């Protein structure tokens, strides 16, 4: 999942994402998640706290640093 935590356009879209993540969790499947939010920001968001709690059981966090490549970029 790229950009987990970005704004969802509807509750329906978020519900589909949550169903998909639950499906993977129940099968103990590996899921790679990329987000620019800290673990505290994710866990502190009521919409994500349940998902983050499940990831604690099955995942390992890798924190990477660096400057955003989006800064100063203009999309054409």
mmJSON file of the N, C-alpha and C atoms, coordinates in Angstrom:
{"data_MODEL":{"atom_site":{
"group_PDB":["ATOM","ATOM","ATOM","ATOM","ATOM","ATOM","ATOM","ATOM","ATOM","ATOM","ATOM","ATOM","ATOM","ATOM","ATOM","ATOM","ATOM","ATOM","ATOM","ATOM","ATOM","ATOM","ATOM","ATOM","ATOM","ATOM","ATOM","ATOM","ATOM","ATOM","ATOM","ATOM","ATOM","ATOM","ATOM","ATOM","ATOM","ATOM","ATOM","ATOM","ATOM","ATOM","ATOM","ATOM","ATOM","ATOM","ATOM","ATOM","ATOM","ATOM","ATOM","ATOM","ATOM","ATOM","ATOM","ATOM","ATOM","ATOM","ATOM","ATOM","ATOM","ATOM","ATOM","ATOM","ATOM","ATOM","ATOM","ATOM","ATOM","ATOM","ATOM","ATOM","ATOM","ATOM","ATOM","ATOM","ATOM","ATOM","ATOM","ATOM","ATOM","ATOM","ATOM","ATOM","ATOM","ATOM","ATOM","ATOM","ATOM","ATOM","ATOM","ATOM","ATOM","ATOM","ATOM","ATOM","ATOM","ATOM","ATOM","ATOM","ATOM","ATOM","ATOM","ATOM","ATOM","ATOM","ATOM","ATOM","ATOM","ATOM","ATOM","ATOM","ATOM","ATOM","ATOM","ATOM","ATOM","ATOM","ATOM","ATOM","ATOM","ATOM","ATOM","ATOM","ATOM","ATOM","ATOM","ATOM","ATOM","ATOM","ATOM","ATOM","ATOM","ATOM","ATOM","ATOM","ATOM","ATOM","ATOM","ATOM","ATOM","ATOM","ATOM","ATOM","ATOM","ATOM","ATOM","ATOM","ATOM","ATOM","ATOM","ATOM","ATOM","ATOM","ATOM","ATOM","ATOM","ATOM","ATOM","ATOM","ATOM","ATOM","ATOM","ATOM","ATOM","ATOM","ATOM","ATOM","ATOM","ATOM","ATOM","ATOM","ATOM","ATOM","ATOM","ATOM","ATOM","ATOM","ATOM","ATOM","ATOM","ATOM","ATOM","ATOM","ATOM","ATOM","ATOM","ATOM","ATOM","ATOM","ATOM","ATOM","ATOM","ATOM","ATOM","ATOM","ATOM","ATOM","ATOM","ATOM","ATOM","ATOM","ATOM","ATOM","ATOM","ATOM","ATOM","ATOM","ATOM","ATOM","ATOM","ATOM","ATOM","ATOM","ATOM","ATOM","ATOM","ATOM","ATOM","ATOM","ATOM","ATOM","ATOM","ATOM","ATOM","ATOM","ATOM","ATOM"],
"id":[1,2,3,4,5,6,7,8,9,10,11,12,13,14,15,16,17,18,19,20,21,22,23,24,25,26,27,28,29,30,31,32,33,34,35,36,37,38,39,40,41,42,43,44,45,46,47,48,49,50,51,52,53,54,55,56,57,58,59,60,61,62,63,64,65,66,67,68,69,70,71,72,73,74,75,76,77,78,79,80,81,82,83,84,85,86,87,88,89,90,91,92,93,94,95,96,97,98,99,100,101,102,103,104,105,106,107,108,109,110,111,112,113,114,115,116,117,118,119,120,121,122,123,124,125,126,127,128,129,130,131,132,133,134,135,136,137,138,139,140,141,142,143,144,145,146,147,148,149,150,151,152,153,154,155,156,157,158,159,160,161,162,163,164,165,166,167,168,169,170,171,172,173,174,175,176,177,178,179,180,181,182,183,184,185,186,187,188,189,190,191,192,193,194,195,196,197,198,199,200,201,202,203,204,205,206,207,208,209,210,211,212,213,214,215,216,217,218,219,220,221,222,223,224,225,226,227,228],
"type_symbol":["N","C","C","N","C","C","N","C","C","N","C","C","N","C","C","N","C","C","N","C","C","N","C","C","N","C","C","N","C","C","N","C","C","N","C","C","N","C","C","N","C","C","N","C","C","N","C","C","N","C","C","N","C","C","N","C","C","N","C","C","N","C","C","N","C","C","N","C","C","N","C","C","N","C","C","N","C","C","N","C","C","N","C","C","N","C","C","N","C","C","N","C","C","N","C","C","N","C","C","N","C","C","N","C","C","N","C","C","N","C","C","N","C","C","N","C","C","N","C","C","N","C","C","N","C","C","N","C","C","N","C","C","N","C","C","N","C","C","N","C","C","N","C","C","N","C","C","N","C","C","N","C","C","N","C","C","N","C","C","N","C","C","N","C","C","N","C","C","N","C","C","N","C","C","N","C","C","N","C","C","N","C","C","N","C","C","N","C","C","N","C","C","N","C","C","N","C","C","N","C","C","N","C","C","N","C","C","N","C","C","N","C","C","N","C","C","N","C","C","N","C","C","N","C","C","N","C","C"],
"label_atom_id":["N","CA","C","N","CA","C","N","CA","C","N","CA","C","N","CA","C","N","CA","C","N","CA","C","N","CA","C","N","CA","C","N","CA","C","N","CA","C","N","CA","C","N","CA","C","N","CA","C","N","CA","C","N","CA","C","N","CA","C","N","CA","C","N","CA","C","N","CA","C","N","CA","C","N","CA","C","N","CA","C","N","CA","C","N","CA","C","N","CA","C","N","CA","C","N","CA","C","N","CA","C","N","CA","C","N","CA","C","N","CA","C","N","CA","C","N","CA","C","N","CA","C","N","CA","C","N","CA","C","N","CA","C","N","CA","C","N","CA","C","N","CA","C","N","CA","C","N","CA","C","N","CA","C","N","CA","C","N","CA","C","N","CA","C","N","CA","C","N","CA","C","N","CA","C","N","CA","C","N","CA","C","N","CA","C","N","CA","C","N","CA","C","N","CA","C","N","CA","C","N","CA","C","N","CA","C","N","CA","C","N","CA","C","N","CA","C","N","CA","C","N","CA","C","N","CA","C","N","CA","C","N","CA","C","N","CA","C","N","CA","C","N","CA","C","N","CA","C","N","CA","C","N","CA","C","N","CA","C","N","CA","C","N","CA","C"],
"label_alt_id":[null,null,null,null,null,null,null,null,null,null,null,null,null,null,null,null,null,null,null,null,null,null,null,null,null,null,null,null,null,null,null,null,null,null,null,null,null,null,null,null,null,null,null,null,null,null,null,null,null,null,null,null,null,null,null,null,null,null,null,null,null,null,null,null,null,null,null,null,null,null,null,null,null,null,null,null,null,null,null,null,null,null,null,null,null,null,null,null,null,null,null,null,null,null,null,null,null,null,null,null,null,null,null,null,null,null,null,null,null,null,null,null,null,null,null,null,null,null,null,null,null,null,null,null,null,null,null,null,null,null,null,null,null,null,null,null,null,null,null,null,null,null,null,null,null,null,null,null,null,null,null,null,null,null,null,null,null,null,null,null,null,null,null,null,null,null,null,null,null,null,null,null,null,null,null,null,null,null,null,null,null,null,null,null,null,null,null,null,null,null,null,null,null,null,null,null,null,null,null,null,null,null,null,null,null,null,null,null,null,null,null,null,null,null,null,null,null,null,null,null,null,null,null,null,null,null,null,null],
"label_comp_id":["UNK","UNK","UNK","UNK","UNK","UNK","UNK","UNK","UNK","UNK","UNK","UNK","UNK","UNK","UNK","UNK","UNK","UNK","UNK","UNK","UNK","UNK","UNK","UNK","UNK","UNK","UNK","UNK","UNK","UNK","UNK","UNK","UNK","UNK","UNK","UNK","UNK","UNK","UNK","UNK","UNK","UNK","UNK","UNK","UNK","UNK","UNK","UNK","UNK","UNK","UNK","UNK","UNK","UNK","UNK","UNK","UNK","UNK","UNK","UNK","UNK","UNK","UNK","UNK","UNK","UNK","UNK","UNK","UNK","UNK","UNK","UNK","UNK","UNK","UNK","UNK","UNK","UNK","UNK","UNK","UNK","UNK","UNK","UNK","UNK","UNK","UNK","UNK","UNK","UNK","UNK","UNK","UNK","UNK","UNK","UNK","UNK","UNK","UNK","UNK","UNK","UNK","UNK","UNK","UNK","UNK","UNK","UNK","UNK","UNK","UNK","UNK","UNK","UNK","UNK","UNK","UNK","UNK","UNK","UNK","UNK","UNK","UNK","UNK","UNK","UNK","UNK","UNK","UNK","UNK","UNK","UNK","UNK","UNK","UNK","UNK","UNK","UNK","UNK","UNK","UNK","UNK","UNK","UNK","UNK","UNK","UNK","UNK","UNK","UNK","UNK","UNK","UNK","UNK","UNK","UNK","UNK","UNK","UNK","UNK","UNK","UNK","UNK","UNK","UNK","UNK","UNK","UNK","UNK","UNK","UNK","UNK","UNK","UNK","UNK","UNK","UNK","UNK","UNK","UNK","UNK","UNK","UNK","UNK","UNK","UNK","UNK","UNK","UNK","UNK","UNK","UNK","UNK","UNK","UNK","UNK","UNK","UNK","UNK","UNK","UNK","UNK","UNK","UNK","UNK","UNK","UNK","UNK","UNK","UNK","UNK","UNK","UNK","UNK","UNK","UNK","UNK","UNK","UNK","UNK","UNK","UNK","UNK","UNK","UNK","UNK","UNK","UNK"],
"label_asym_id":["A","A","A","A","A","A","A","A","A","A","A","A","A","A","A","A","A","A","A","A","A","A","A","A","A","A","A","A","A","A","A","A","A","A","A","A","A","A","A","A","A","A","A","A","A","A","A","A","A","A","A","A","A","A","A","A","A","A","A","A","A","A","A","A","A","A","A","A","A","A","A","A","A","A","A","A","A","A","A","A","A","A","A","A","A","A","A","A","A","A","A","A","A","A","A","A","A","A","A","A","A","A","A","A","A","A","A","A","A","A","A","A","A","A","A","A","A","A","A","A","A","A","A","A","A","A","A","A","A","A","A","A","A","A","A","A","A","A","A","A","A","A","A","A","A","A","A","A","A","A","A","A","A","A","A","A","A","A","A","A","A","A","A","A","A","A","A","A","A","A","A","A","A","A","A","A","A","A","A","A","A","A","A","A","A","A","A","A","A","A","A","A","A","A","A","A","A","A","A","A","A","A","A","A","A","A","A","A","A","A","A","A","A","A","A","A","A","A","A","A","A","A","A","A","A","A","A","A"],
"label_entity_id":["1","1","1","1","1","1","1","1","1","1","1","1","1","1","1","1","1","1","1","1","1","1","1","1","1","1","1","1","1","1","1","1","1","1","1","1","1","1","1","1","1","1","1","1","1","1","1","1","1","1","1","1","1","1","1","1","1","1","1","1","1","1","1","1","1","1","1","1","1","1","1","1","1","1","1","1","1","1","1","1","1","1","1","1","1","1","1","1","1","1","1","1","1","1","1","1","1","1","1","1","1","1","1","1","1","1","1","1","1","1","1","1","1","1","1","1","1","1","1","1","1","1","1","1","1","1","1","1","1","1","1","1","1","1","1","1","1","1","1","1","1","1","1","1","1","1","1","1","1","1","1","1","1","1","1","1","1","1","1","1","1","1","1","1","1","1","1","1","1","1","1","1","1","1","1","1","1","1","1","1","1","1","1","1","1","1","1","1","1","1","1","1","1","1","1","1","1","1","1","1","1","1","1","1","1","1","1","1","1","1","1","1","1","1","1","1","1","1","1","1","1","1","1","1","1","1","1","1"],
"label_seq_id":[1,1,1,2,2,2,3,3,3,4,4,4,5,5,5,6,6,6,7,7,7,8,8,8,9,9,9,10,10,10,11,11,11,12,12,12,13,13,13,14,14,14,15,15,15,16,16,16,17,17,17,18,18,18,19,19,19,20,20,20,21,21,21,22,22,22,23,23,23,24,24,24,25,25,25,26,26,26,27,27,27,28,28,28,29,29,29,30,30,30,31,31,31,32,32,32,33,33,33,34,34,34,35,35,35,36,36,36,37,37,37,38,38,38,39,39,39,40,40,40,41,41,41,42,42,42,43,43,43,44,44,44,45,45,45,46,46,46,47,47,47,48,48,48,49,49,49,50,50,50,51,51,51,52,52,52,53,53,53,54,54,54,55,55,55,56,56,56,57,57,57,58,58,58,59,59,59,60,60,60,61,61,61,62,62,62,63,63,63,64,64,64,65,65,65,66,66,66,67,67,67,68,68,68,69,69,69,70,70,70,71,71,71,72,72,72,73,73,73,74,74,74,75,75,75,76,76,76],
"pdbx_PDB_ins_code":[null,null,null,null,null,null,null,null,null,null,null,null,null,null,null,null,null,null,null,null,null,null,null,null,null,null,null,null,null,null,null,null,null,null,null,null,null,null,null,null,null,null,null,null,null,null,null,null,null,null,null,null,null,null,null,null,null,null,null,null,null,null,null,null,null,null,null,null,null,null,null,null,null,null,null,null,null,null,null,null,null,null,null,null,null,null,null,null,null,null,null,null,null,null,null,null,null,null,null,null,null,null,null,null,null,null,null,null,null,null,null,null,null,null,null,null,null,null,null,null,null,null,null,null,null,null,null,null,null,null,null,null,null,null,null,null,null,null,null,null,null,null,null,null,null,null,null,null,null,null,null,null,null,null,null,null,null,null,null,null,null,null,null,null,null,null,null,null,null,null,null,null,null,null,null,null,null,null,null,null,null,null,null,null,null,null,null,null,null,null,null,null,null,null,null,null,null,null,null,null,null,null,null,null,null,null,null,null,null,null,null,null,null,null,null,null,null,null,null,null,null,null,null,null,null,null,null,null],
"Cartn_x":[0.846,0.0,0.887,0.718,1.501,0.656,1.275,0.616,-0.561,-0.416,-1.468,-1.641,-2.875,-3.158,-3.511,-3.391,-3.8,-5.318,-5.836,-7.282,-8.07,-9.136,-10.041,-11.222,-11.677,-12.755,-14.109,-14.253,-15.553,-15.381,-16.421,-16.423,-16.401,-17.042,-17.079,-15.663,-14.856,-13.477,-12.675,-12.851,-12.128,-12.612,-13.91,-14.452,-13.868,-13.712,-13.099,-11.646,-10.922,-9.536,-9.475,-10.33,-10.332,-10.682,-11.643,-11.995,-10.811,-10.114,-8.945,-7.857,-7.582,-6.565,-6.968,-8.238,-8.715,-8.56,-8.851,-8.706,-7.258,-6.309,-4.886,-4.478,-4.993,-4.658,-5.125,-6.357,-6.912,-6.101,-5.464,-4.655,-3.176,-2.86,-1.486,-0.557,-1.033,-0.248,0.575,1.751,2.626,2.028,2.112,1.632,2.663,3.132,4.088,3.305,3.541,2.8,3.781,3.522,4.344,3.461,3.95,3.19,4.167,3.761,4.622,4.154,3.307,2.854,3.669,3.857,4.554,3.62,4.191,3.341,2.405,2.847,1.977,0.797,1.052,-0.028,-1.033,-0.536,-1.44,-2.247,-1.567,-2.249,-3.193,-2.896,-3.748,-4.986,-5.06,-6.229,-7.247,-8.439,-9.426,-9.756,-9.7,-10.009,-8.94,-7.696,-6.593,-6.147,-6.544,-5.989,-6.216,-7.353,-7.632,-6.704,-6.52,-5.644,-4.207,-3.746,-2.378,-2.159,-3.153,-3.038,-2.841,-3.55,-3.389,-2.024,-1.521,-0.196,0.878,0.658,1.651,1.861,0.818,0.905,1.671,1.597,2.102,3.2,3.574,4.477,5.666,6.615,7.79,7.88,8.164,8.252,9.684,9.832,11.119,10.945,11.715,11.621,12.739,12.363,13.337,13.232,14.322,14.323,14.685,14.627,15.02,14.087,14.525,13.746,12.71,11.547,10.495,10.925,10.733,11.038,9.926,8.829,7.708,7.892,8.757,8.945,9.51,8.863,9.339,9.073,8.39,8.091,6.811,6.815,5.605,5.178,3.97,3.45,2.966,3.286,2.884,1.665],
"Cartn_y":[-1.171,0.0,1.228,2.057,3.278,4.432,5.255,6.447,6.132,5.133,4.861,6.09,6.441,7.603,8.826,8.735,9.884,9.98,11.114,11.365,10.418,9.875,9.034,9.882,9.667,10.494,10.146,8.942,8.559,7.509,7.372,6.319,4.951,4.857,3.587,3.149,4.088,3.766,3.29,3.956,3.536,2.168,1.902,0.602,-0.52,-0.276,-1.279,-1.544,-0.48,-0.64,-1.447,-1.119,-1.838,-3.313,-3.606,-4.999,-5.757,-5.098,-5.722,-6.008,-5.046,-5.239,-6.329,-6.399,-7.458,-8.829,-8.906,-10.158,-10.641,-9.741,-10.097,-10.464,-9.727,-9.989,-11.393,-11.739,-13.043,-14.19,-13.979,-14.998,-14.879,-13.916,-13.66,-13.416,-12.639,-12.332,-11.07,-11.062,-9.906,-8.747,-7.559,-6.36,-5.263,-4.703,-3.605,-2.295,-1.431,-0.177,0.979,1.967,3.185,4.35,5.127,6.284,7.359,8.595,9.67,10.181,9.4,9.718,8.905,9.45,8.696,7.641,6.673,5.653,6.274,7.355,8.036,8.716,9.318,9.957,8.924,7.79,6.734,6.154,5.827,5.223,6.202,7.496,8.504,8.849,8.385,8.645,7.532,7.859,6.812,5.915,6.461,5.662,4.595,4.868,3.958,3.134,3.49,2.842,1.335,0.866,-0.578,-1.293,-0.68,-1.264,-1.311,-0.202,-0.13,-1.156,-1.344,-2.325,-3.729,-4.067,-5.39,-5.528,-4.451,-4.506,-4.77,-4.329,-4.572,-6.069,-6.854,-8.3,-8.99,-8.444,-9.173,-8.447,-7.255,-6.449,-5.927,-5.438,-4.8,-3.412,-2.408,-1.051,-0.732,-0.149,0.336,1.824,2.619,4.072,4.555,5.285,5.839,7.354,8.018,9.474,10.024,11.314,11.964,13.109,13.915,15.067,14.624,15.229,14.925,15.349,14.455,14.782,15.613,15.763,16.548,18.046,18.437,19.85,20.554,21.64,22.432,21.81,20.692,20.006,20.537,20.745,21.17,20.062,19.598,18.59,19.262,18.676,19.236,18.531],
"Cartn_z":[0.0,0.0,0.0,-0.969,-1.042,-0.523,0.284,0.814,1.73,2.573,3.546,4.43,4.673,5.508,4.701,3.365,2.554,2.593,2.241,2.34,1.438,1.957,1.183,0.758,-0.468,-0.992,-0.4,0.12,0.659,1.746,2.554,3.563,2.893,1.729,0.995,0.61,0.116,-0.276,0.932,2.067,3.271,3.742,3.645,4.047,3.191,1.891,1.017,1.413,1.715,2.15,3.442,4.391,5.666,5.47,4.599,4.309,3.714,2.807,2.178,3.211,4.078,5.106,6.087,6.444,7.337,6.685,5.39,4.656,4.726,4.509,4.567,5.996,6.971,8.375,8.79,8.438,8.818,8.232,7.108,6.456,6.794,7.656,8.096,6.913,5.93,4.748,4.976,4.412,4.501,3.708,4.273,3.594,3.789,2.702,2.766,2.678,3.643,3.733,3.713,2.871,2.837,3.264,4.216,4.699,5.138,5.016,5.504,6.855,7.505,8.85,9.849,11.034,12.077,12.648,13.362,13.976,15.007,15.662,16.635,15.932,14.777,14.021,13.524,13.054,12.589,13.747,14.846,15.993,16.672,16.582,17.202,16.405,15.176,14.343,14.581,15.072,15.378,14.184,12.985,11.797,11.544,11.925,11.632,12.825,14.03,15.223,15.232,14.793,14.77,13.79,12.614,11.61,12.114,12.685,13.191,14.298,15.153,16.229,15.658,14.608,13.985,13.336,12.747,12.135,13.175,14.399,15.453,15.673,15.438,15.632,14.509,13.311,12.147,11.384,11.802,10.991,11.777,11.026,11.59,10.957,11.749,11.226,10.837,9.664,9.184,8.941,9.658,9.53,8.629,7.62,6.686,6.728,6.653,6.671,5.313,5.234,3.994,3.66,2.735,2.306,1.274,1.328,0.363,-1.028,-1.973,-3.37,-3.999,-3.314,-3.829,-3.643,-2.732,-2.452,-3.687,-4.081,-5.209,-6.56,-6.589,-7.842,-8.448,-9.711,-10.415,-11.364,-11.197,-12.109,-13.387,-14.485,-15.782,-16.273],
"occupancy":[1.0,1.0,1.0,1.0,1.0,1.0,1.0,1.0,1.0,1.0,1.0,1.0,1.0,1.0,1.0,1.0,1.0,1.0,1.0,1.0,1.0,1.0,1.0,1.0,1.0,1.0,1.0,1.0,1.0,1.0,1.0,1.0,1.0,1.0,1.0,1.0,1.0,1.0,1.0,1.0,1.0,1.0,1.0,1.0,1.0,1.0,1.0,1.0,1.0,1.0,1.0,1.0,1.0,1.0,1.0,1.0,1.0,1.0,1.0,1.0,1.0,1.0,1.0,1.0,1.0,1.0,1.0,1.0,1.0,1.0,1.0,1.0,1.0,1.0,1.0,1.0,1.0,1.0,1.0,1.0,1.0,1.0,1.0,1.0,1.0,1.0,1.0,1.0,1.0,1.0,1.0,1.0,1.0,1.0,1.0,1.0,1.0,1.0,1.0,1.0,1.0,1.0,1.0,1.0,1.0,1.0,1.0,1.0,1.0,1.0,1.0,1.0,1.0,1.0,1.0,1.0,1.0,1.0,1.0,1.0,1.0,1.0,1.0,1.0,1.0,1.0,1.0,1.0,1.0,1.0,1.0,1.0,1.0,1.0,1.0,1.0,1.0,1.0,1.0,1.0,1.0,1.0,1.0,1.0,1.0,1.0,1.0,1.0,1.0,1.0,1.0,1.0,1.0,1.0,1.0,1.0,1.0,1.0,1.0,1.0,1.0,1.0,1.0,1.0,1.0,1.0,1.0,1.0,1.0,1.0,1.0,1.0,1.0,1.0,1.0,1.0,1.0,1.0,1.0,1.0,1.0,1.0,1.0,1.0,1.0,1.0,1.0,1.0,1.0,1.0,1.0,1.0,1.0,1.0,1.0,1.0,1.0,1.0,1.0,1.0,1.0,1.0,1.0,1.0,1.0,1.0,1.0,1.0,1.0,1.0,1.0,1.0,1.0,1.0,1.0,1.0,1.0,1.0,1.0,1.0,1.0,1.0,1.0,1.0,1.0,1.0,1.0,1.0],
"B_iso_or_equiv":[0.0,0.0,0.0,0.0,0.0,0.0,0.0,0.0,0.0,0.0,0.0,0.0,0.0,0.0,0.0,0.0,0.0,0.0,0.0,0.0,0.0,0.0,0.0,0.0,0.0,0.0,0.0,0.0,0.0,0.0,0.0,0.0,0.0,0.0,0.0,0.0,0.0,0.0,0.0,0.0,0.0,0.0,0.0,0.0,0.0,0.0,0.0,0.0,0.0,0.0,0.0,0.0,0.0,0.0,0.0,0.0,0.0,0.0,0.0,0.0,0.0,0.0,0.0,0.0,0.0,0.0,0.0,0.0,0.0,0.0,0.0,0.0,0.0,0.0,0.0,0.0,0.0,0.0,0.0,0.0,0.0,0.0,0.0,0.0,0.0,0.0,0.0,0.0,0.0,0.0,0.0,0.0,0.0,0.0,0.0,0.0,0.0,0.0,0.0,0.0,0.0,0.0,0.0,0.0,0.0,0.0,0.0,0.0,0.0,0.0,0.0,0.0,0.0,0.0,0.0,0.0,0.0,0.0,0.0,0.0,0.0,0.0,0.0,0.0,0.0,0.0,0.0,0.0,0.0,0.0,0.0,0.0,0.0,0.0,0.0,0.0,0.0,0.0,0.0,0.0,0.0,0.0,0.0,0.0,0.0,0.0,0.0,0.0,0.0,0.0,0.0,0.0,0.0,0.0,0.0,0.0,0.0,0.0,0.0,0.0,0.0,0.0,0.0,0.0,0.0,0.0,0.0,0.0,0.0,0.0,0.0,0.0,0.0,0.0,0.0,0.0,0.0,0.0,0.0,0.0,0.0,0.0,0.0,0.0,0.0,0.0,0.0,0.0,0.0,0.0,0.0,0.0,0.0,0.0,0.0,0.0,0.0,0.0,0.0,0.0,0.0,0.0,0.0,0.0,0.0,0.0,0.0,0.0,0.0,0.0,0.0,0.0,0.0,0.0,0.0,0.0,0.0,0.0,0.0,0.0,0.0,0.0,0.0,0.0,0.0,0.0,0.0,0.0],
"pdbx_formal_charge":[null,null,null,null,null,null,null,null,null,null,null,null,null,null,null,null,null,null,null,null,null,null,null,null,null,null,null,null,null,null,null,null,null,null,null,null,null,null,null,null,null,null,null,null,null,null,null,null,null,null,null,null,null,null,null,null,null,null,null,null,null,null,null,null,null,null,null,null,null,null,null,null,null,null,null,null,null,null,null,null,null,null,null,null,null,null,null,null,null,null,null,null,null,null,null,null,null,null,null,null,null,null,null,null,null,null,null,null,null,null,null,null,null,null,null,null,null,null,null,null,null,null,null,null,null,null,null,null,null,null,null,null,null,null,null,null,null,null,null,null,null,null,null,null,null,null,null,null,null,null,null,null,null,null,null,null,null,null,null,null,null,null,null,null,null,null,null,null,null,null,null,null,null,null,null,null,null,null,null,null,null,null,null,null,null,null,null,null,null,null,null,null,null,null,null,null,null,null,null,null,null,null,null,null,null,null,null,null,null,null,null,null,null,null,null,null,null,null,null,null,null,null,null,null,null,null,null,null],
"auth_seq_id":[1,1,1,2,2,2,3,3,3,4,4,4,5,5,5,6,6,6,7,7,7,8,8,8,9,9,9,10,10,10,11,11,11,12,12,12,13,13,13,14,14,14,15,15,15,16,16,16,17,17,17,18,18,18,19,19,19,20,20,20,21,21,21,22,22,22,23,23,23,24,24,24,25,25,25,26,26,26,27,27,27,28,28,28,29,29,29,30,30,30,31,31,31,32,32,32,33,33,33,34,34,34,35,35,35,36,36,36,37,37,37,38,38,38,39,39,39,40,40,40,41,41,41,42,42,42,43,43,43,44,44,44,45,45,45,46,46,46,47,47,47,48,48,48,49,49,49,50,50,50,51,51,51,52,52,52,53,53,53,54,54,54,55,55,55,56,56,56,57,57,57,58,58,58,59,59,59,60,60,60,61,61,61,62,62,62,63,63,63,64,64,64,65,65,65,66,66,66,67,67,67,68,68,68,69,69,69,70,70,70,71,71,71,72,72,72,73,73,73,74,74,74,75,75,75,76,76,76],
"auth_comp_id":["UNK","UNK","UNK","UNK","UNK","UNK","UNK","UNK","UNK","UNK","UNK","UNK","UNK","UNK","UNK","UNK","UNK","UNK","UNK","UNK","UNK","UNK","UNK","UNK","UNK","UNK","UNK","UNK","UNK","UNK","UNK","UNK","UNK","UNK","UNK","UNK","UNK","UNK","UNK","UNK","UNK","UNK","UNK","UNK","UNK","UNK","UNK","UNK","UNK","UNK","UNK","UNK","UNK","UNK","UNK","UNK","UNK","UNK","UNK","UNK","UNK","UNK","UNK","UNK","UNK","UNK","UNK","UNK","UNK","UNK","UNK","UNK","UNK","UNK","UNK","UNK","UNK","UNK","UNK","UNK","UNK","UNK","UNK","UNK","UNK","UNK","UNK","UNK","UNK","UNK","UNK","UNK","UNK","UNK","UNK","UNK","UNK","UNK","UNK","UNK","UNK","UNK","UNK","UNK","UNK","UNK","UNK","UNK","UNK","UNK","UNK","UNK","UNK","UNK","UNK","UNK","UNK","UNK","UNK","UNK","UNK","UNK","UNK","UNK","UNK","UNK","UNK","UNK","UNK","UNK","UNK","UNK","UNK","UNK","UNK","UNK","UNK","UNK","UNK","UNK","UNK","UNK","UNK","UNK","UNK","UNK","UNK","UNK","UNK","UNK","UNK","UNK","UNK","UNK","UNK","UNK","UNK","UNK","UNK","UNK","UNK","UNK","UNK","UNK","UNK","UNK","UNK","UNK","UNK","UNK","UNK","UNK","UNK","UNK","UNK","UNK","UNK","UNK","UNK","UNK","UNK","UNK","UNK","UNK","UNK","UNK","UNK","UNK","UNK","UNK","UNK","UNK","UNK","UNK","UNK","UNK","UNK","UNK","UNK","UNK","UNK","UNK","UNK","UNK","UNK","UNK","UNK","UNK","UNK","UNK","UNK","UNK","UNK","UNK","UNK","UNK","UNK","UNK","UNK","UNK","UNK","UNK","UNK","UNK","UNK","UNK","UNK","UNK"],
"auth_asym_id":["A","A","A","A","A","A","A","A","A","A","A","A","A","A","A","A","A","A","A","A","A","A","A","A","A","A","A","A","A","A","A","A","A","A","A","A","A","A","A","A","A","A","A","A","A","A","A","A","A","A","A","A","A","A","A","A","A","A","A","A","A","A","A","A","A","A","A","A","A","A","A","A","A","A","A","A","A","A","A","A","A","A","A","A","A","A","A","A","A","A","A","A","A","A","A","A","A","A","A","A","A","A","A","A","A","A","A","A","A","A","A","A","A","A","A","A","A","A","A","A","A","A","A","A","A","A","A","A","A","A","A","A","A","A","A","A","A","A","A","A","A","A","A","A","A","A","A","A","A","A","A","A","A","A","A","A","A","A","A","A","A","A","A","A","A","A","A","A","A","A","A","A","A","A","A","A","A","A","A","A","A","A","A","A","A","A","A","A","A","A","A","A","A","A","A","A","A","A","A","A","A","A","A","A","A","A","A","A","A","A","A","A","A","A","A","A","A","A","A","A","A","A","A","A","A","A","A","A"],
"auth_atom_id":["N","CA","C","N","CA","C","N","CA","C","N","CA","C","N","CA","C","N","CA","C","N","CA","C","N","CA","C","N","CA","C","N","CA","C","N","CA","C","N","CA","C","N","CA","C","N","CA","C","N","CA","C","N","CA","C","N","CA","C","N","CA","C","N","CA","C","N","CA","C","N","CA","C","N","CA","C","N","CA","C","N","CA","C","N","CA","C","N","CA","C","N","CA","C","N","CA","C","N","CA","C","N","CA","C","N","CA","C","N","CA","C","N","CA","C","N","CA","C","N","CA","C","N","CA","C","N","CA","C","N","CA","C","N","CA","C","N","CA","C","N","CA","C","N","CA","C","N","CA","C","N","CA","C","N","CA","C","N","CA","C","N","CA","C","N","CA","C","N","CA","C","N","CA","C","N","CA","C","N","CA","C","N","CA","C","N","CA","C","N","CA","C","N","CA","C","N","CA","C","N","CA","C","N","CA","C","N","CA","C","N","CA","C","N","CA","C","N","CA","C","N","CA","C","N","CA","C","N","CA","C","N","CA","C","N","CA","C","N","CA","C","N","CA","C","N","CA","C","N","CA","C","N","CA","C","N","CA","C","N","CA","C","N","CA","C"],
"pdbx_PDB_model_num":[1,1,1,1,1,1,1,1,1,1,1,1,1,1,1,1,1,1,1,1,1,1,1,1,1,1,1,1,1,1,1,1,1,1,1,1,1,1,1,1,1,1,1,1,1,1,1,1,1,1,1,1,1,1,1,1,1,1,1,1,1,1,1,1,1,1,1,1,1,1,1,1,1,1,1,1,1,1,1,1,1,1,1,1,1,1,1,1,1,1,1,1,1,1,1,1,1,1,1,1,1,1,1,1,1,1,1,1,1,1,1,1,1,1,1,1,1,1,1,1,1,1,1,1,1,1,1,1,1,1,1,1,1,1,1,1,1,1,1,1,1,1,1,1,1,1,1,1,1,1,1,1,1,1,1,1,1,1,1,1,1,1,1,1,1,1,1,1,1,1,1,1,1,1,1,1,1,1,1,1,1,1,1,1,1,1,1,1,1,1,1,1,1,1,1,1,1,1,1,1,1,1,1,1,1,1,1,1,1,1,1,1,1,1,1,1,1,1,1,1,1,1,1,1,1,1,1,1]
}}}
